[in-house]
Amino acid sequence: MRISIANVQAPFVKGGAEYLADSLAQKLEERGHQVACVRIPFKWYPPQTILEHVLACRMLRIQSGNPDLVIALKFPAYVLPFAHKKVWLLHQFRQAYELWGTPHQGIPNTPEGRRIRDMIMQADNVYLREAKEIYTNSRIVARRLQHYNGIGVNGVLYPPLLRPEIYRCADFGDYFFYPSRLNSIKRQALAIEAMRFVKSGFRLVLAGKADQELYLDDLRTLVKQHKLEDRVTLLGWISEQEKADLMANCYAALYIPYDEDSYGYVTLEAFHSAKPVITLSDSGGTDEVIENGVNGLILPPTAEALAAGMEELWSARQRTVHMGQAAQATLERHNIRWDHILERLVA
Amino acid sequence: MRIVVASTYVPFRKGGELTVVHHLAAALSARAYQVETVLVPLDSQRPAIMEETLAIRSLDLTESSGNKIDLLITLRTPAHAIRHPNKVAWCCQHHRRPGFDVCYLPEARRIYATSKAVAKRLKQSSDIDVHGVVYPCLFQPERFHSADFGDYFLYVSRLYPCKRQALAIQAMKYVRSPFRLVLAGQAEPAAYAAELQRLVRLLDLEDRVQLLGWVSEGEKATLLANACAALYLPTDADSCGYATLEAFQARKPVITLADSGGPTEVIEDAFNGLIVEPQAEALAAAMEKLWAAKMKAALMGRNAFDTIRLHNIGWERVLEALVA
C-alpha cells in the first residue's frame, strides 16, 4: 500500500508528534508499505494565522503520488481533503478547547478571539467527520472530541515507543530524571521550585531542547536564584541512547506537564526501564496508565507536594523498586504495541 | 542564524527536485546554520496550481514557535509565494507558463536561477531579471571517482518519457560494438518501466540493455566509476542536471542531445562530452565514437572534471549568493 502520513510542522521544534509520525512511518515500511510523511507548516499566532493555516491545508492536495490511504495526526493537517483518510488524533487545537480559560489559552478572550475559536471548532466539526475512521492516542482526547464536537471515535490507540528495547533498568541512582522538551506547559520550573523544599541528598536532572530560548533562560535564572546549581542539572538536548542510559540509572522519573492529552513518551520510557513515574493530578493523560502508589505517584500540582512525593519515594527504596516492576507490567496490560495499531489503521 | 529552505514536491517521487533541497540544507548545517526544510506537497496531475499557490501564500514562516526565522530560501515553484521579509529565491524550474507565484517573486531580496535557461525564461515570460545564475552542486562530491573504462554507458535519471530513456534503448539497435547500456532510476509513472522493458524485448536487446530501477547513492558512484561514459538526454531541461555533474565529478564525458536544454550550458561538444542530434542513429554513432577512442574519452573526462571549477560550480558560490 502507498500511505501518506499527514502531520504539521513547527520549524526548529521537534516533539512527540514528529516522533510518532516517524515511528509510524518506520513501522509501516517494515511491513512493506510505501510511506510518505507530509508535513504542513503551522504557526498559531497571532490567532488569525490559525485560520489561514487551516485554509492552506484545505487548499493543498495530498493525492499526488496516488496514496491508497492518508493517516492524519494533528490539527490542521487532518483538514487536507482526501477520500480515504483516517485520523489518529494526537490532539485538537487545544487552546480553543480545554485550554480556553487557562493561562495557556493563547487566543485572547475578545470578540475576535471568540470568533476564531468558533471557527476552529467549526472546522473540526465539519472536516473531522470526513474521515473514514477516527482513533485517538488517549481516552481523554476521545472524551473531549465527544464533549466539544459530538464526534465519536473508533477506538483508542496508545502510541508505543519506536525502540523500547534500548530501555532497561541498571541502577537506582541519586537523581530524579525529567526528559522532555523544555516548555512552560511541561512545567520544568515547578520541578526546580520543588527542589527548594527537598532536604535529602538526591538531585534533579532535566534534559531536553527548549522550544523557546527565553524559557531556558528562565529556568537557568530560577536555578541560580535558589542556589540550586549543585542539585539541579540542565542537560539540554540529549541523544536517544543518552536518555536511555540516564533513565536506566535514575531513581525515578518525573512527567509533570499541564493537562497533557497523552501519558507521554517519558512515561513509557520510564516504564520500560522499570522506574516509577511521578505525575501531577492536573497532568491529564498520564493518569490513564499511572496509578497512584502502584506504578508511580499522582500528586497535587504544587512544589511542596512534588518535593514531598520525591522524598517519599527516596526514603522507601524497596517500595520504589517494586513500583518499577509494576510499571513494566502496566505496558503489557494496556497492550501498547505496534502490531495492534497497524492492524487498526491499515486493515 | 535560522534558515528555512522551502520548496514543493510530489510525495513518493525520488529525484533532483528533493535532492537540491536536502543537499542545500545539509551544506548550510555543515556551516553551523540552524536549518529546517519545509516541503509542501504538490499535485503534479493538475495543470493549474492556483489553489496551491494561495495555500502556500497563506503559510506564515516569519517565525516558528516564537523563534525568529532570519532567512527564507525558496526553490521550486510556487514556494516563492511564501511571505518573508528576508526571502531569497533560487528558481530551479522554467515552465512554459510561469507559476502563479511569479507575481510574488519581486518580493525576494535576491533572485537567482539554477541555469541560464531558467534565467532566460524568467526574463522572457515575466520580465524578471535575476541577480545571477547559481548552479546547484553536488553534496560530498568526493564520493564520485573514476576507476575503470568499463564496457557500458550509464544513464542515471528518473525513468520518465521526457528523459528519453526510450531513445537511448533504440540507439542500441544501431550499435555494432559490444558495449552495453545501463539505465538506473525509479520510473514515473511506474508503468513506464514495463514499457521500457517491452521495448528492450521488442528490439531483442536483453543482453545489451540493463534496467536497474532505483539505485542507492553508493551503487550510483560505483556504477559511474566504472562506466565508459554517461548519457543525459532530457527534453529541454531547466538545468544541467545532477546526472551531468556526477559524471563530470567522476571524470566521465557526458553525451547529451542538441535539444536537451540545461546540459548544453556546461557540455561542450568534443571537449567534455558530445552534443548530438536527437535521433537514435546519431546517438549510437556518438557512443561508438567514444568507445573507439578510449584515450580521447579519458581526456574528455578530465576536461569534464575541470569544467566544474570553470563554471564556478560549488557550495562556496551557492552559499555566498544565497546567504551572504
HADDOCK unambig.tbl for C-alpha pairs under 7 A between the chains (distance, minus, plus):
assign (segid A and resid 10 and name CA) (segid B and resid 64 and name CA) 5.82 0.50 0.50
assign (segid A and resid 10 and name CA) (segid B and resid 65 and name CA) 6.63 0.50 0.50
assign (segid A and resid 11 and name CA) (segid B and resid 36 and name CA) 5.96 0.50 0.50
assign (segid A and resid 11 and name CA) (segid B and resid 64 and name CA) 5.78 0.50 0.50
assign (segid A and resid 12 and name CA) (segid B and resid 36 and name CA) 6.23 0.50 0.50
assign (segid A and resid 36 and name CA) (segid B and resid 11 and name CA) 5.95 0.50 0.50
assign (segid A and resid 36 and name CA) (segid B and resid 12 and name CA) 5.94 0.50 0.50
assign (segid A and resid 38 and name CA) (segid B and resid 41 and name CA) 6.89 0.50 0.50
assign (segid A and resid 40 and name CA) (segid B and resid 40 and name CA) 6.42 0.50 0.50
assign (segid A and resid 41 and name CA) (segid B and resid 59 and name CA) 6.92 0.50 0.50
assign (segid A and resid 43 and name CA) (segid B and resid 60 and name CA) 6.39 0.50 0.50
assign (segid A and resid 43 and name CA) (segid B and resid 64 and name CA) 6.39 0.50 0.50
assign (segid A and resid 43 and name CA) (segid B and resid 65 and name CA) 6.95 0.50 0.50
assign (segid A and resid 52 and name CA) (segid B and resid 58 and name CA) 5.46 0.50 0.50
assign (segid A and resid 53 and name CA) (segid B and resid 58 and name CA) 6.28 0.50 0.50
assign (segid A and resid 53 and name CA) (segid B and resid 59 and name CA) 5.94 0.50 0.50
assign (segid A and resid 55 and name CA) (segid B and resid 55 and name CA) 6.83 0.50 0.50
assign (segid A and resid 56 and name CA) (segid B and resid 55 and name CA) 3.87 0.50 0.50
assign (segid A and resid 56 and name CA) (segid B and resid 56 and name CA) 6.48 0.50 0.50
assign (segid A and resid 56 and name CA) (segid B and resid 58 and name CA) 5.88 0.50 0.50
assign (segid A and resid 56 and name CA) (segid B and resid 59 and name CA) 6.86 0.50 0.50
assign (segid A and resid 57 and name CA) (segid B and resid 55 and name CA) 6.90 0.50 0.50
assign (segid A and resid 59 and name CA) (segid B and resid 51 and name CA) 5.50 0.50 0.50
assign (segid A and resid 59 and name CA) (segid B and resid 52 and name CA) 6.18 0.50 0.50
assign (segid A and resid 59 and name CA) (segid B and resid 55 and name CA) 5.64 0.50 0.50
assign (segid A and resid 60 and name CA) (segid B and resid 51 and name CA) 6.84 0.50 0.50
assign (segid A and resid 60 and name CA) (segid B and resid 52 and name CA) 5.36 0.50 0.50
assign (segid A and resid 60 and name CA) (segid B and resid 55 and name CA) 6.24 0.50 0.50
assign (segid A and resid 61 and name CA) (segid B and resid 42 and name CA) 6.41 0.50 0.50
assign (segid A and resid 61 and name CA) (segid B and resid 43 and name CA) 5.85 0.50 0.50
assign (segid A and resid 62 and name CA) (segid B and resid 41 and name CA) 6.39 0.50 0.50
assign (segid A and resid 62 and name CA) (segid B and resid 43 and name CA) 6.84 0.50 0.50
assign (segid A and resid 63 and name CA) (segid B and resid 43 and name CA) 6.55 0.50 0.50
assign (segid A and resid 64 and name CA) (segid B and resid 10 and name CA) 6.03 0.50 0.50
assign (segid A and resid 64 and name CA) (segid B and resid 11 and name CA) 6.50 0.50 0.50
assign (segid A and resid 64 and name CA) (segid B and resid 42 and name CA) 6.56 0.50 0.50
assign (segid A and resid 64 and name CA) (segid B and resid 43 and name CA) 4.53 0.50 0.50
assign (segid A and resid 64 and name CA) (segid B and resid 44 and name CA) 6.14 0.50 0.50
assign (segid A and resid 64 and name CA) (segid B and resid 45 and name CA) 6.95 0.50 0.50
assign (segid A and resid 65 and name CA) (segid B and resid 10 and name CA) 6.35 0.50 0.50
assign (segid A and resid 65 and name CA) (segid B and resid 11 and name CA) 5.48 0.50 0.50
assign (segid A and resid 65 and name CA) (segid B and resid 12 and name CA) 5.59 0.50 0.50
assign (segid A and resid 211 and name CA) (segid B and resid 65 and name CA) 6.97 0.50 0.50
assign (segid A and resid 212 and name CA) (segid B and resid 66 and name CA) 6.43 0.50 0.50
assign (segid A and resid 212 and name CA) (segid B and resid 67 and name CA) 6.59 0.50 0.50
